[in-house]
Amino acid sequence: MAVKKETKEETKKETKEKASKQEEGYFVYVGKKGVMAYVLAVDTQFSEGAKKISIKARGKSISRAVDVFEIVRNKSSEIKLEAINTSTEEVETDEGRPLKVSAIEIIIKK
């Protein structure tokens, strides 16, 4: 029984950590899926009570992130742009060489 008790305590701790991360902010990481998949993710997070969402993308996915923002903004007049942050991130290639990749973060609020 002691093993189950520790497991429950660990589960409670993980749940608290996830809740604190959610309080810090909501994120949608844009990748290779279709634009509407990310629009649905943003809509879902707003319906769950998010006040602010950060749409993030790197490299070739940057244009897709901008498309997601434009579709979400055009769907609802409540959505406002808070900030756009750009940066360059350094990642490692399969060969082990450093590669600089552009990144964008679009912060929207309801």
Number of C-alpha atoms within 10 A of each C-alpha: 6 7 7 9 10 11 12 12 11 12 12 12 12 12 12 12 12 12 11 11 11 12 11 10 12 17 18 18 14 22 17 8 10 11 18 14 12 22 20 13 15 24 14 12 16 17 10 9 9 17 15 20 20 21 22 22 22 21 14 13 19 19 15 20 25 19 16 24 24 12 14 21 15 11 12 10 9 10 17 15 13 13 11 13 10 13 11 13 13 11 12 10 10 7 6 8 9 12 11 13 13 15 17 21 22 21 19 20 15 15
